[in-house]
Each structure stands twice: as C-alpha cells, then as structure tokens.
Amino acid sequence: MERISFEDALKNLEAIVNKLEEGSVSLEESVSLYEEGMKLSKHCSEILEKAELRIDKVNQEQNS
C-alpha cells in the first residue's frame, strides 16, 4: 500500500464503511471494499503503533 497519511487512510476507511452499510453495492464490490478496508485498517494500526512507540521513547527520555 502506498504511504498515505493516517488522516487520509481513516477518511477512506470511513467512506468504505459507509458504502458497505448502505448495502447498495454488489457482492463482488462488497468483497473488494472489505479487502481495501482491511488494508487501510492495518495501515492505520501500524501508524498508531509507531506513534505510541515514539511517545513511549520520549517519556522514557524525560524520566531518565
């Protein structure tokens, strides 16, 4: 997946969820949207994990 910002990935994920909730897409498109949503979700999780590690590192340096 190309490197997109957390905010853009989250916006795209929300759009996918809205489409799926509407129920107006075909089964094939639903599966494709689900796959894309899972990739975006993983991307967002990775970004959040990296941010958490950076925050922990800063906190550890402050407490040293």
C-alpha positions as CSV (number, residue, x, y, z in Angstrom):
1,M,0.0,0.0,0.0
2,E,1.3,3.4,-0.9
3,R,2.2,5.6,2.1
4,I,-0.8,7.7,2.8
5,S,-1.3,9.8,5.9
6,F,-3.3,8.5,8.8
7,E,-6.0,11.1,8.2
8,D,-6.4,10.2,4.6
9,A,-6.4,6.5,5.3
10,L,-9.1,7.0,8.0
11,K,-11.2,9.1,5.7
12,N,-11.0,6.4,3.0
13,L,-11.9,3.7,5.6
14,E,-14.9,5.7,6.7
15,A,-16.1,6.1,3.1
16,I,-15.8,2.3,2.6
17,V,-17.7,1.6,5.8
18,N,-20.5,4.0,4.7
19,K,-20.8,2.3,1.3
20,L,-20.9,-1.2,2.9
21,E,-23.6,0.0,5.4
22,E,-25.7,1.4,2.6
23,G,-25.9,-2.1,1.1
24,S,-26.2,-0.7,-2.4
25,V,-23.1,-2.4,-3.8
26,S,-22.9,-5.8,-5.4
27,L,-21.4,-8.8,-3.5
28,E,-18.2,-8.6,-5.6
29,E,-17.8,-4.9,-4.9
30,S,-18.5,-5.5,-1.2
31,V,-15.7,-8.1,-1.0
32,S,-13.3,-5.7,-2.8
33,L,-14.3,-2.8,-0.5
34,Y,-13.8,-5.1,2.5
35,E,-10.3,-6.1,1.4
36,E,-9.4,-2.5,0.8
37,G,-10.9,-1.6,4.2
38,M,-8.8,-4.2,5.9
39,K,-5.6,-2.9,4.3
40,L,-6.5,0.6,5.4
41,S,-7.2,-0.6,8.9
42,K,-3.9,-2.3,9.1
43,H,-2.1,0.8,7.8
44,C,-3.8,3.0,10.4
45,S,-2.9,0.5,13.2
46,E,0.8,0.5,12.1
47,I,0.9,4.3,12.2
48,L,-0.7,4.4,15.6
49,E,1.7,1.7,16.9
50,K,4.7,3.7,15.6
51,A,3.4,6.9,17.2
52,E,2.9,5.1,20.5
53,L,6.5,3.8,20.4
54,R,7.7,7.3,19.8
55,I,5.7,8.7,22.7
56,D,7.0,6.0,25.0
57,K,10.6,6.8,23.9
58,V,10.1,10.5,24.7
59,N,8.5,9.7,28.0
60,Q,11.4,7.3,28.9
61,E,13.9,10.0,28.0
62,Q,12.1,12.6,30.1
63,N,12.2,10.2,33.1
64,S,15.9,9.4,32.8
